[in-house]
Structure formats: structure tokens, C-alpha cells
Amino acid sequence: MRNPFVVTGVVDDPSFCNRRQEQDEIKLHIENSQNVLLFSHRRYGKTSLILKVLKQLQNIAPIYVDLYGTTSIEGFIKSLITGASVLEPKSSRFIKLIRESVSGLSISFGFDPISQSPNVSASFNRKPEAADIEAVFQLVQRVARKKRIVIAFDEFQEVAGYDAVTFEKELRRIIQHHSNISYIFAGSQRHIITLMFNDAKRAFYQMAISMPLKRIAAADYIDWVQTLYKKGGKAIDEMAIRDVVARCENHPKYVQEFFYFLWSLKETGTDQINRVENTIIEKRAVEFMNVWDSLSLNQKKTLKLVTATSGGQLFSANNLAQFQLKTASQVVAALKVLEQRELLSKNGEYRIYDPIFRKWIARFA
């Protein structure tokens, strides 16, 4: 049996761990034509969860739209068209439908030699207008051929950065009239996407049922890991699994990565787990250094303060003096920026969200 744990890319069975409750909840909302706001920290398995749910749907046409990296209305429209193209097996018919629906849009089909799958390339020969957005949604409905539809927008917070001031309002105006389409708005920049849906001044205010993606329970990890080891003719002690999960603080990405490296080892004791932890920290070092170098001096000091105190008593005179922070206001300003950048999360106390980044700071910063 090959290594069942996944370090990069989308995770599917058998590497996908649990999330049964979340799967059932999302499917229920889709079946009732409700919209869902799904958000989490980065690398929490959000995309894998979405794609797993979409694969299970019956009599509902699923469209997955990856908005990551889009910077404009044109990018949004291209991504939506690419997502809709999977519902039409005949490229000639799809091109015909696009020409009938959206003027001034050139489209071509190709083949990705890396993913071994067809891809779609679309480009405007003019500046896209608000009317084009509505036209593309009409195209989606034509492609789906009167089926109920679910459209999953991944990294939806990207639309907040588009130049067009009225884009969110225009998009909501179109979407709110779709009785046969449910939407999943997913994002990994929690600060931005929750503001989009919770601020009464924003167009998408209360437009979807909120679903924060939580950590996977240790008990679920234990069952999953032991099942995979058993299928591979291996065995692993429950305490070793608990040790790994605790070190990763139940973070799905890091749990996968830990067991990916442990899989090839004959033993899974504390020494081996320590070595794997060091390996993961070393592999992330360049990434962490780039983040660290992008911070101001006070932000760096504040991260070290949070690391050393586990987020408690940040404003005590002794702690401020230990990290050469002159005033509490300096810490407050740094905390605000670090939270906006998703480096810190606050649940009662501030905490560095990425457990491996925190370990790196404690050792090397």
C-alpha cells in the first residue's frame, strides 16, 4: 500500500478524515436551496470538504469556482465559465452557448498535460460590464439544463479586492433572485470574508448560513490513522497518534504531514516523532522567514511576546519590558495588524494560529 497520507493538493478518500457532520450539514443546506458561508484558517481542508460534498450530490448540478488569484470582474467571469464548463461534455455546444449568451468573449478548449484534464481559456476583447455577470449566470442555468444547481465559490473573499466599487452589490442583486441555485461562499481569510457577511453596510450581509470549519476531534484522528495503518499491514500506538495530534493542535494539514513522514518509519516513538517535527519545521523555514521579514519590529516583538506567554498577561509591565515594548498601545496596534493578516487568532486570549510557526518562533526568532 502506498503512503495514504497527503501533504499537497486536494485530499480525497482514503486520506480524507471524517468531517461527516459538516458533510451532512452542507448537503442539507444545498438540498434546501440555502446559501452557506464556509470559512476556516488556511490549510484546514476547506476545499477538500467542498469537493467531497459536490461529488456526493444527486440530481443537483455542482459547479466549483476557484477565485483564488482573481483580481477583477473579468477574472471572476472567466472562473465561473471554467467551472460551468464541466457540466457540458460537448465543447462545441458549450462554445455555442457562450456566444449566444455573452458578446465579445473568446473561448477555447485545451488539455492540461500535468493534470491530464481538459481546461477552458476565456478572454474578453472589450471591458466586461455588469450586464455580463448576469449573462454568465444565465449561461450557467442553460448548461445545467433546468436542473437545480449549487455553485461553490472558493476563496470568495477575493472579490472584496476587485476595483469595481459596485461589484458586490451587483452580484447580490443577481444572486438573490436565484431560487433554484444554492451558493457556497468559502474563504480562508477569516477577517475579510466574515466582515463581508456580517457588516450591515456590505452587500452580502446575512446572505448565507454561517459555518466556521472547526478542528477535527482527536478521537476521529485516532480511528482514521489506525484504520489506514491496518490497511497497510502496519500498527501504531494510540498514544503516538495523540502525541502527534496534540503537537499539531488538531490542525488537519499538519496532522497529514506528520503521518506522511512517520509512515515510512519502522517505529513511531517519541524520538521518531521529534525527528519528524524537526523535519517539518525545517521545510517550512523559508516560508516562515519570508513572513517574519515582512513584519515591523513591534509586530515581531509582539509575536515573541504571545509565544512566550501563550497569549496571557500580554500587557503586564514585566512582559512588556522583557520584549522591549515601551507601551501597551504598541502591542494593541501590532495585535490588530497581526490578526488582520491571519497570523493571530483570538478566542479569549491571543494565540498564533499556525502551531508550527509558533514552534519556529520559539526556537529561531
N, C-alpha and C positions, 0 to 999 in steps of 0.2 A: 504493500500500500504506500502510495506516495504521501508526502507530508500534507496532512489535511488542513493545516493552519495557513492563513493568508496574511501576507504582510502588505501587499499593494493591491489596488484595484477594488472592484465590487466583490462583495462576499456573498456566496450562494451556498446551498446545501452541498456537502455536509458541514461546511465550515461556518455556516450561519448559526449563531447561538440564540435560541429562544425567541424573545420578543413576541410570544404568542398572544399576549394580552393586547399589545399595540397593534398587531396584525388584525386581530378581530375587531378592535375599535375602529381602525381606519376603514376596513371593509364595510362595517355597519354604516358609517357616515356616508361612504360612497353610494351604497345601496339606497340610502335615503336622500340622495342628491344634496348632501350638505357639504359645505366647504371646510377644509381643515388647515389650520396653521401648525405645521410641524417644525419645531426648532430644537436645536441642540448645539453643544460645543462642536468644534471641528473634530473629525475622526471618531464620531460616535456611532457610525453605521447608519446614518440617516438615509443616504442614497441606496444602500443595500436593502434597507427595510422597504423603501418605496417600490423598488423594482420587484421585490419578492411579492408584495401585495398585488401589484399590477398583473403579475403572471398568474395569479390565482383567480382573477375575476372571470365571471361567465356572463355572457350577454351584455357586457358593458365594454365599449371600445376604449382601451387605455392609450394615452399619449403622454410620453415622458419628454419634457423640455428642459434641457440643461442650459441655464442662463449664465453660468459661470464665465466671467471674462467679457460679457457683452457690455457695451458702453453707450448704446444708442437705440432708438426705435428700430432702426434698420437691423441691428443685431438681434433684437427681440423677435422681429418678424421672421428673420432667417431661421432662428432656432425653433420657432413654432412650426414653420413649414417643414423643417427637417424632422421634427417629432411626429407630425401628421403623416409624413410620407410612408411610415411603416405600415399604415393601415391600407395602403393601396399597392397591391403586388405588381400591377402593371404600370411601369414608369410612363408609358405613352399616355395613358389615361390621366395620370396624375399631372403631367405637364399640361395637358389639355384643360383640366380643371383650373389650374393656376392661371393660365392665360385668359380663361373666361372670368376669373374672379378678381385678379389683381393686374392692373395695367402697368407697363414699364418695368416688369420684373423678369429677369432672365434666369433660367434654371437648367441645371444639367445633372445627370446621374453619373456617378463614378463608382470605383471599387477600392476600398482601403486594403492595401496589401498586408498591413500589420494586423488589423482586427479581422481580416477576411470577411468583411461585411460591406454591403452597398452603402454609399453615402450620397448626400444631396448637396449641391452647391447652388446658392441663390444670390443674385445681386441686382440692385436697382440701377437703372440708367437715369434716374432722377431722384430728387429728395423725397423720402417717404413722408406721407401725410397721415393725419389722424384717421381719415377715411380708410386707409389701407389696413389699419388694425382690425376694424370691423369686417372688412372684406376677407381677411385671412381667417377670422373665426367662422365666417360663413363657408369658407372653403373647407375648414375642419369638419363642419357638420355635413357637407356634401360627401366628403371622403368616408365619413363614418356611416353613411347611408341609413340615416334615420335611427341608428342605434343610440342608446344612452351613452354618454361619454364621460370619462374622467381625464382631466388634464393635470398633470403633476409638474409644477414649475419648481425646479431645483435651483437653489441659490437665488431665490426671488428677491432678496434684498438688493441685488444688483440694479434693479430698476430705479431705486432711490438715487442712484448716481447719474442717471440719464440727464442730458442737458435740458430736455423739454420740461418746462415748468408744469404743464398741464397733463403730462402723460398719465400719472396715477389716476387723476380724475377721469380722463377719457377711458382708461382701461376699466375702471369701476363702472362707469356708465354702461359699457358694453356687457360686462360680465353679469351685472345684477339682473339682466333680462333673460339669462340663460337658465331655463327651468329644467332642461334635460342634460345639463353639464354640471358636474361637481368638480371642484378645484382643490388641489393640494398645493398650498403655498409653503415651501420648505426653505429653510435657511440655516446657516451656521454662524452668522454674525448676529448673535442674540440681541445685542443692544439696538442694532438698526432695525431688524425685522419686527421685534416686539413693539418698537416705537411706531412703526408703520401701521400696526393694527390696534394699538392701544391709545394713541393720541387722537382725541376727538377732532382735532383740526386736520387730520390726514384722511385721504380719500378712502382708504381701506379699513377705517375704524370699525371694529366689531363685525368684520366681513366674514370671519371664519371661526370655527371652534378651535380653541387653543389646546395644543398637545405638546407640551415640553417633553422631549425624549430623555428619560431618566436612566440611571445606571442599571446594569443587569445585576441581579442579586447573586451573591456568592454561591448559593445552593444551585442555581441554574448553571453556573460555570462548572461546578463540580460534576454534575450529571453529564454535561456536554463533553468535557475533557475526558472523563473516564470512558464514555461511550466510544469516542474516537480512538483512544489508546487501545481499547479492547478490540475494535475492528482491525486495528493494525497489528494485533498479536502482541501488544505491549501492556504494561501495567504501570500505574502511577499512584502514589500515596495521596490520600485526600489532604493531608497536611501540607504537602508540597503545592497542591493547587491553591489552597487557602493562602499560603505564603505569597505566591505569585499575584493572586487577585488583590491581596492587601497592599503589596508594593505598588501595583498599578492603580490602586484605588478604584477598582472595578471598571477602569477605562477600557472599552472594547478593543480599540486599536492596539493598545499596548499589551493587553492580555493575549491577543492573537500573536503578536510579535514575540513575546516571551516563549510561548509554547512552540512557535515555529522553530526557534533555536534549540529548545530543550528536546524536541522530537528526535533529533539525530544523536543525542547523548545516551549512553548506556545507563547512567544514573541520574536521578533528579533530586539530589540532596541540596542542602544549603550552599555548599561550595559551588555546585554547578549553577544554581540559581543566581548566586553572587556574580559569577563569571558572565552569565547571560545579561544581567543588569548592566555590568560594566560595558559589555559589547554594545548594547542599545544606546547607552549614554554617549559612547564614543562615536557611533554612527550618526547621532543627532548633533554632534558638537558644532559642526559648521553652521547648521540651521540656527542653533541657539546663539552662536556668536553673532550672526547677522542681526538677529533680533536685539541682542544686547547692545550692539554698536549703534543701533538706531534710536536708543533711549537717551534722554538727557541725564545729567549727573544725578539730579534729585530723584528721578524715576528709578535709576539703578539702585540708589541708596534705599529707596522705599521698598523695592523688591527684596533686597537683602534683609531689610527690617521685617517684612512679612514672613520671609523664610525662617528667620531666626526665632520669631515669636509665635509662629503658627497662626498669625493674624490676631493675637491677643495683646492687649495693652500697648497698642501702637503709639499712643501719644504720651506715654509716661516719660518723665524727664530723663530717666536713666537710659531708656531705649533710644530716645532721640539723640542723646549725647553720644551713645555708643556708635551710632552710624553717621555722626557729624551732620545731623539735621537740626537746623537752628530753631525752627518754629513748627508748631503743629499745622499751620496753614500750608507750609511747603509739602507736607505729607498729604494733606487733603487734596491739593491741586494735582499731585502726582498720582494719587489713587484714582481720581476721576479719569485721567487720561489712560491709565493702565487698564481700567475697567472698560473703557470705550474700545480699546484695542484688543479686548478679549483675553488679556493676559491674566487678569484677576477676575474672580467671581466673588459675589458677596451673598452669604447665607447666614446672617447673624454676624459672622466675622469674615474679614477678607481672607482669601486663600488663592494661591497661584493655581490656576485651573489645571495646567499640564504637570502631572506628578514627576515626569522625567526631567522637565525643565527645572522644576524646583530642586531636584537632586543635583542637577548640573550647577545651579547657582550655589548650592551649599558647598560643593566641592571645589569649584573653579573660579567663581566670580569674586 
